[in-house]
Amino acid sequence: MTVHPPTTDSRGAGALTTGQLVARISEDVRELVRDELRLARVETTEKANGLGIGAGMLGAAGLLALYGVGVLLATAILALALALPAWLAGLVVGVALLAVAGVVALVGRKRVAAATPPVPERALAGVREDVAAIRHPR
């Protein structure tokens, strides 16, 4: 916020006219609105980044699940074709991939839930405080 030095006129030291006071208030309100808009922009960008990361993690979970299904299919083929313990190795790998996919999906879902809706909450709280201060000056 701009700090204005006191001015003097014919009415005494530091006295301002009504017009000067209104001009200052107008300037201060404009600056306050600009600052709140900047904060809203920054906050929305942060939430959008979180949403993108969460969506990427969900995509990674889907890819890992697809690999898990492929490994499990290969395991079933090996088990039927050979009936040897080699299928057990394939089963362990498939279950491990699906477990990792589950963990990544849960983390991704949590990130997406935390980022939506992309509302600039801190900026809105600041605007509410500013409006309250204007309505009820000290």
Biotite code that builds the C-alpha atoms (Angstrom):
import biotite.structure as struc

atoms = struc.array([
    struc.Atom([0.000, 0.000, 0.000], chain_id="A", res_id=1, res_name="MET", atom_name="CA", element="C"),
    struc.Atom([1.251, 3.488, -0.800], chain_id="A", res_id=2, res_name="THR", atom_name="CA", element="C"),
    struc.Atom([2.137, 5.655, 2.177], chain_id="A", res_id=3, res_name="VAL", atom_name="CA", element="C"),
    struc.Atom([1.284, 9.282, 1.631], chain_id="A", res_id=4, res_name="HIS", atom_name="CA", element="C"),
    struc.Atom([3.276, 11.964, 3.475], chain_id="A", res_id=5, res_name="PRO", atom_name="CA", element="C"),
    struc.Atom([1.196, 14.535, 5.312], chain_id="A", res_id=6, res_name="PRO", atom_name="CA", element="C"),
    struc.Atom([0.642, 17.738, 3.395], chain_id="A", res_id=7, res_name="THR", atom_name="CA", element="C"),
    struc.Atom([-0.024, 21.211, 4.654], chain_id="A", res_id=8, res_name="THR", atom_name="CA", element="C"),
    struc.Atom([-2.414, 23.826, 3.412], chain_id="A", res_id=9, res_name="ASP", atom_name="CA", element="C"),
    struc.Atom([-4.005, 27.050, 4.668], chain_id="A", res_id=10, res_name="SER", atom_name="CA", element="C"),
    struc.Atom([-6.102, 25.212, 7.279], chain_id="A", res_id=11, res_name="ARG", atom_name="CA", element="C"),
    struc.Atom([-3.125, 24.063, 9.311], chain_id="A", res_id=12, res_name="GLY", atom_name="CA", element="C"),
    struc.Atom([-0.345, 21.540, 9.422], chain_id="A", res_id=13, res_name="ALA", atom_name="CA", element="C"),
    struc.Atom([-1.321, 18.152, 8.047], chain_id="A", res_id=14, res_name="GLY", atom_name="CA", element="C"),
    struc.Atom([-4.911, 19.043, 7.073], chain_id="A", res_id=15, res_name="ALA", atom_name="CA", element="C"),
    struc.Atom([-6.212, 17.492, 3.860], chain_id="A", res_id=16, res_name="LEU", atom_name="CA", element="C"),
    struc.Atom([-9.198, 18.532, 1.826], chain_id="A", res_id=17, res_name="THR", atom_name="CA", element="C"),
    struc.Atom([-12.126, 16.196, 1.341], chain_id="A", res_id=18, res_name="THR", atom_name="CA", element="C"),
    struc.Atom([-11.192, 15.851, -2.312], chain_id="A", res_id=19, res_name="GLY", atom_name="CA", element="C"),
    struc.Atom([-7.655, 14.816, -1.412], chain_id="A", res_id=20, res_name="GLN", atom_name="CA", element="C"),
    struc.Atom([-8.951, 12.259, 1.087], chain_id="A", res_id=21, res_name="LEU", atom_name="CA", element="C"),
    struc.Atom([-11.372, 10.804, -1.465], chain_id="A", res_id=22, res_name="VAL", atom_name="CA", element="C"),
    struc.Atom([-8.587, 10.630, -4.051], chain_id="A", res_id=23, res_name="ALA", atom_name="CA", element="C"),
    struc.Atom([-6.344, 8.802, -1.578], chain_id="A", res_id=24, res_name="ARG", atom_name="CA", element="C"),
    struc.Atom([-9.075, 6.361, -0.634], chain_id="A", res_id=25, res_name="ILE", atom_name="CA", element="C"),
    struc.Atom([-9.756, 5.690, -4.296], chain_id="A", res_id=26, res_name="SER", atom_name="CA", element="C"),
    struc.Atom([-6.059, 5.103, -4.975], chain_id="A", res_id=27, res_name="GLU", atom_name="CA", element="C"),
    struc.Atom([-5.712, 2.831, -1.937], chain_id="A", res_id=28, res_name="ASP", atom_name="CA", element="C"),
    struc.Atom([-8.766, 0.779, -2.918], chain_id="A", res_id=29, res_name="VAL", atom_name="CA", element="C"),
    struc.Atom([-7.422, 0.352, -6.468], chain_id="A", res_id=30, res_name="ARG", atom_name="CA", element="C"),
    struc.Atom([-4.078, -0.802, -5.112], chain_id="A", res_id=31, res_name="GLU", atom_name="CA", element="C"),
    struc.Atom([-5.783, -3.161, -2.670], chain_id="A", res_id=32, res_name="LEU", atom_name="CA", element="C"),
    struc.Atom([-7.865, -4.705, -5.458], chain_id="A", res_id=33, res_name="VAL", atom_name="CA", element="C"),
    struc.Atom([-4.741, -5.154, -7.620], chain_id="A", res_id=34, res_name="ARG", atom_name="CA", element="C"),
    struc.Atom([-2.931, -6.870, -4.741], chain_id="A", res_id=35, res_name="ASP", atom_name="CA", element="C"),
    struc.Atom([-5.869, -9.185, -4.063], chain_id="A", res_id=36, res_name="GLU", atom_name="CA", element="C"),
    struc.Atom([-6.075, -10.094, -7.755], chain_id="A", res_id=37, res_name="LEU", atom_name="CA", element="C"),
    struc.Atom([-2.347, -10.889, -7.796], chain_id="A", res_id=38, res_name="ARG", atom_name="CA", element="C"),
    struc.Atom([-2.785, -13.123, -4.757], chain_id="A", res_id=39, res_name="LEU", atom_name="CA", element="C"),
    struc.Atom([-5.766, -14.862, -6.371], chain_id="A", res_id=40, res_name="ALA", atom_name="CA", element="C"),
    struc.Atom([-3.725, -15.493, -9.528], chain_id="A", res_id=41, res_name="ARG", atom_name="CA", element="C"),
    struc.Atom([-0.817, -16.992, -7.561], chain_id="A", res_id=42, res_name="VAL", atom_name="CA", element="C"),
    struc.Atom([-3.107, -19.171, -5.455], chain_id="A", res_id=43, res_name="GLU", atom_name="CA", element="C"),
    struc.Atom([-5.023, -20.442, -8.496], chain_id="A", res_id=44, res_name="THR", atom_name="CA", element="C"),
    struc.Atom([-1.745, -21.316, -10.233], chain_id="A", res_id=45, res_name="THR", atom_name="CA", element="C"),
    struc.Atom([-0.577, -23.280, -7.182], chain_id="A", res_id=46, res_name="GLU", atom_name="CA", element="C"),
    struc.Atom([-3.825, -25.268, -7.078], chain_id="A", res_id=47, res_name="LYS", atom_name="CA", element="C"),
    struc.Atom([-3.719, -25.938, -10.823], chain_id="A", res_id=48, res_name="ALA", atom_name="CA", element="C"),
    struc.Atom([-0.186, -27.310, -10.459], chain_id="A", res_id=49, res_name="ASN", atom_name="CA", element="C"),
    struc.Atom([-1.350, -29.654, -7.688], chain_id="A", res_id=50, res_name="GLY", atom_name="CA", element="C"),
    struc.Atom([-4.244, -30.784, -9.853], chain_id="A", res_id=51, res_name="LEU", atom_name="CA", element="C"),
    struc.Atom([-1.890, -31.549, -12.753], chain_id="A", res_id=52, res_name="GLY", atom_name="CA", element="C"),
    struc.Atom([0.459, -33.565, -10.550], chain_id="A", res_id=53, res_name="ILE", atom_name="CA", element="C"),
    struc.Atom([-2.446, -35.553, -9.096], chain_id="A", res_id=54, res_name="GLY", atom_name="CA", element="C"),
    struc.Atom([-3.851, -36.277, -12.548], chain_id="A", res_id=55, res_name="ALA", atom_name="CA", element="C"),
    struc.Atom([-0.406, -37.400, -13.732], chain_id="A", res_id=56, res_name="GLY", atom_name="CA", element="C"),
    struc.Atom([-0.122, -39.753, -10.777], chain_id="A", res_id=57, res_name="MET", atom_name="CA", element="C"),
    struc.Atom([-3.527, -41.243, -11.608], chain_id="A", res_id=58, res_name="LEU", atom_name="CA", element="C"),
    struc.Atom([-2.333, -41.775, -15.172], chain_id="A", res_id=59, res_name="GLY", atom_name="CA", element="C"),
    struc.Atom([0.816, -43.485, -13.872], chain_id="A", res_id=60, res_name="ALA", atom_name="CA", element="C"),
    struc.Atom([-1.360, -45.710, -11.663], chain_id="A", res_id=61, res_name="ALA", atom_name="CA", element="C"),
    struc.Atom([-3.396, -46.733, -14.703], chain_id="A", res_id=62, res_name="GLY", atom_name="CA", element="C"),
    struc.Atom([-0.256, -47.568, -16.659], chain_id="A", res_id=63, res_name="LEU", atom_name="CA", element="C"),
    struc.Atom([1.150, -49.649, -13.800], chain_id="A", res_id=64, res_name="LEU", atom_name="CA", element="C"),
    struc.Atom([-2.182, -51.464, -13.476], chain_id="A", res_id=65, res_name="ALA", atom_name="CA", element="C"),
    struc.Atom([-2.056, -52.255, -17.193], chain_id="A", res_id=66, res_name="LEU", atom_name="CA", element="C"),
    struc.Atom([1.456, -53.673, -16.803], chain_id="A", res_id=67, res_name="TYR", atom_name="CA", element="C"),
    struc.Atom([0.206, -55.690, -13.816], chain_id="A", res_id=68, res_name="GLY", atom_name="CA", element="C"),
    struc.Atom([-2.578, -57.208, -15.882], chain_id="A", res_id=69, res_name="VAL", atom_name="CA", element="C"),
    struc.Atom([-0.072, -58.071, -18.614], chain_id="A", res_id=70, res_name="GLY", atom_name="CA", element="C"),
    struc.Atom([2.229, -59.762, -16.134], chain_id="A", res_id=71, res_name="VAL", atom_name="CA", element="C"),
    struc.Atom([-0.660, -61.646, -14.560], chain_id="A", res_id=72, res_name="LEU", atom_name="CA", element="C"),
    struc.Atom([-1.733, -62.859, -17.993], chain_id="A", res_id=73, res_name="LEU", atom_name="CA", element="C"),
    struc.Atom([1.814, -63.969, -18.749], chain_id="A", res_id=74, res_name="ALA", atom_name="CA", element="C"),
    struc.Atom([1.846, -65.724, -15.374], chain_id="A", res_id=75, res_name="THR", atom_name="CA", element="C"),
    struc.Atom([-1.345, -67.586, -16.169], chain_id="A", res_id=76, res_name="ALA", atom_name="CA", element="C"),
    struc.Atom([0.108, -68.682, -19.498], chain_id="A", res_id=77, res_name="ILE", atom_name="CA", element="C"),
    struc.Atom([3.337, -69.842, -17.860], chain_id="A", res_id=78, res_name="LEU", atom_name="CA", element="C"),
    struc.Atom([1.413, -71.708, -15.167], chain_id="A", res_id=79, res_name="ALA", atom_name="CA", element="C"),
    struc.Atom([-0.753, -73.516, -17.676], chain_id="A", res_id=80, res_name="LEU", atom_name="CA", element="C"),
    struc.Atom([1.997, -74.233, -20.198], chain_id="A", res_id=81, res_name="ALA", atom_name="CA", element="C"),
    struc.Atom([4.747, -75.384, -17.891], chain_id="A", res_id=82, res_name="LEU", atom_name="CA", element="C"),
    struc.Atom([3.159, -76.123, -14.535], chain_id="A", res_id=83, res_name="ALA", atom_name="CA", element="C"),
    struc.Atom([6.515, -75.214, -12.993], chain_id="A", res_id=84, res_name="LEU", atom_name="CA", element="C"),
    struc.Atom([7.450, -72.853, -10.142], chain_id="A", res_id=85, res_name="PRO", atom_name="CA", element="C"),
    struc.Atom([8.377, -70.168, -12.710], chain_id="A", res_id=86, res_name="ALA", atom_name="CA", element="C"),
    struc.Atom([4.771, -68.996, -12.590], chain_id="A", res_id=87, res_name="TRP", atom_name="CA", element="C"),
    struc.Atom([5.223, -68.050, -8.962], chain_id="A", res_id=88, res_name="LEU", atom_name="CA", element="C"),
    struc.Atom([7.851, -65.480, -9.924], chain_id="A", res_id=89, res_name="ALA", atom_name="CA", element="C"),
    struc.Atom([5.466, -63.958, -12.452], chain_id="A", res_id=90, res_name="GLY", atom_name="CA", element="C"),
    struc.Atom([2.682, -63.899, -9.886], chain_id="A", res_id=91, res_name="LEU", atom_name="CA", element="C"),
    struc.Atom([4.852, -62.082, -7.345], chain_id="A", res_id=92, res_name="VAL", atom_name="CA", element="C"),
    struc.Atom([5.856, -59.455, -9.926], chain_id="A", res_id=93, res_name="VAL", atom_name="CA", element="C"),
    struc.Atom([2.249, -58.952, -11.027], chain_id="A", res_id=94, res_name="GLY", atom_name="CA", element="C"),
    struc.Atom([0.930, -58.556, -7.491], chain_id="A", res_id=95, res_name="VAL", atom_name="CA", element="C"),
    struc.Atom([3.769, -56.156, -6.647], chain_id="A", res_id=96, res_name="ALA", atom_name="CA", element="C"),
    struc.Atom([2.958, -53.980, -9.685], chain_id="A", res_id=97, res_name="LEU", atom_name="CA", element="C"),
    struc.Atom([-0.716, -53.887, -8.753], chain_id="A", res_id=98, res_name="LEU", atom_name="CA", element="C"),
    struc.Atom([0.165, -52.954, -5.166], chain_id="A", res_id=99, res_name="ALA", atom_name="CA", element="C"),
    struc.Atom([2.340, -50.072, -6.391], chain_id="A", res_id=100, res_name="VAL", atom_name="CA", element="C"),
    struc.Atom([-0.466, -48.980, -8.729], chain_id="A", res_id=101, res_name="ALA", atom_name="CA", element="C"),
    struc.Atom([-2.873, -48.953, -5.794], chain_id="A", res_id=102, res_name="GLY", atom_name="CA", element="C"),
    struc.Atom([-0.586, -46.791, -3.679], chain_id="A", res_id=103, res_name="VAL", atom_name="CA", element="C"),
    struc.Atom([0.043, -44.337, -6.534], chain_id="A", res_id=104, res_name="VAL", atom_name="CA", element="C"),
    struc.Atom([-3.699, -44.155, -7.259], chain_id="A", res_id=105, res_name="ALA", atom_name="CA", element="C"),
    struc.Atom([-4.506, -43.363, -3.620], chain_id="A", res_id=106, res_name="LEU", atom_name="CA", element="C"),
    struc.Atom([-1.855, -40.649, -3.428], chain_id="A", res_id=107, res_name="VAL", atom_name="CA", element="C"),
    struc.Atom([-2.964, -39.177, -6.764], chain_id="A", res_id=108, res_name="GLY", atom_name="CA", element="C"),
    struc.Atom([-6.605, -39.172, -5.731], chain_id="A", res_id=109, res_name="ARG", atom_name="CA", element="C"),
    struc.Atom([-5.708, -37.381, -2.516], chain_id="A", res_id=110, res_name="LYS", atom_name="CA", element="C"),
    struc.Atom([-3.757, -34.707, -4.448], chain_id="A", res_id=111, res_name="ARG", atom_name="CA", element="C"),
    struc.Atom([-6.638, -34.159, -6.886], chain_id="A", res_id=112, res_name="VAL", atom_name="CA", element="C"),
    struc.Atom([-9.145, -33.884, -4.029], chain_id="A", res_id=113, res_name="ALA", atom_name="CA", element="C"),
    struc.Atom([-6.928, -31.363, -2.227], chain_id="A", res_id=114, res_name="ALA", atom_name="CA", element="C"),
    struc.Atom([-6.568, -29.185, -5.331], chain_id="A", res_id=115, res_name="ALA", atom_name="CA", element="C"),
    struc.Atom([-10.242, -29.018, -6.305], chain_id="A", res_id=116, res_name="THR", atom_name="CA", element="C"),
    struc.Atom([-12.071, -26.782, -6.639], chain_id="A", res_id=117, res_name="PRO", atom_name="CA", element="C"),
    struc.Atom([-9.328, -24.356, -7.684], chain_id="A", res_id=118, res_name="PRO", atom_name="CA", element="C"),
    struc.Atom([-10.672, -21.459, -5.605], chain_id="A", res_id=119, res_name="VAL", atom_name="CA", element="C"),
    struc.Atom([-8.185, -18.874, -4.297], chain_id="A", res_id=120, res_name="PRO", atom_name="CA", element="C"),
    struc.Atom([-9.194, -19.274, -0.641], chain_id="A", res_id=121, res_name="GLU", atom_name="CA", element="C"),
    struc.Atom([-6.482, -17.044, 0.870], chain_id="A", res_id=122, res_name="ARG", atom_name="CA", element="C"),
    struc.Atom([-7.276, -14.247, -1.567], chain_id="A", res_id=123, res_name="ALA", atom_name="CA", element="C"),
    struc.Atom([-10.996, -14.491, -0.830], chain_id="A", res_id=124, res_name="LEU", atom_name="CA", element="C"),
    struc.Atom([-10.293, -14.403, 2.900], chain_id="A", res_id=125, res_name="ALA", atom_name="CA", element="C"),
    struc.Atom([-8.189, -11.281, 2.367], chain_id="A", res_id=126, res_name="GLY", atom_name="CA", element="C"),
    struc.Atom([-10.975, -9.621, 0.399], chain_id="A", res_id=127, res_name="VAL", atom_name="CA", element="C"),
    struc.Atom([-13.475, -10.471, 3.140], chain_id="A", res_id=128, res_name="ARG", atom_name="CA", element="C"),
    struc.Atom([-11.156, -8.915, 5.730], chain_id="A", res_id=129, res_name="GLU", atom_name="CA", element="C"),
    struc.Atom([-10.731, -5.809, 3.586], chain_id="A", res_id=130, res_name="ASP", atom_name="CA", element="C"),
    struc.Atom([-14.486, -5.421, 3.123], chain_id="A", res_id=131, res_name="VAL", atom_name="CA", element="C"),
    struc.Atom([-15.021, -5.854, 6.863], chain_id="A", res_id=132, res_name="ALA", atom_name="CA", element="C"),
    struc.Atom([-12.365, -3.223, 7.584], chain_id="A", res_id=133, res_name="ALA", atom_name="CA", element="C"),
    struc.Atom([-14.001, -0.774, 5.182], chain_id="A", res_id=134, res_name="ILE", atom_name="CA", element="C"),
    struc.Atom([-17.468, -1.388, 6.621], chain_id="A", res_id=135, res_name="ARG", atom_name="CA", element="C"),
    struc.Atom([-16.357, -1.186, 10.243], chain_id="A", res_id=136, res_name="HIS", atom_name="CA", element="C"),
    struc.Atom([-13.375, 1.171, 10.501], chain_id="A", res_id=137, res_name="PRO", atom_name="CA", element="C"),
    struc.Atom([-11.599, 1.417, 13.829], chain_id="A", res_id=138, res_name="ARG", atom_name="CA", element="C"),
])
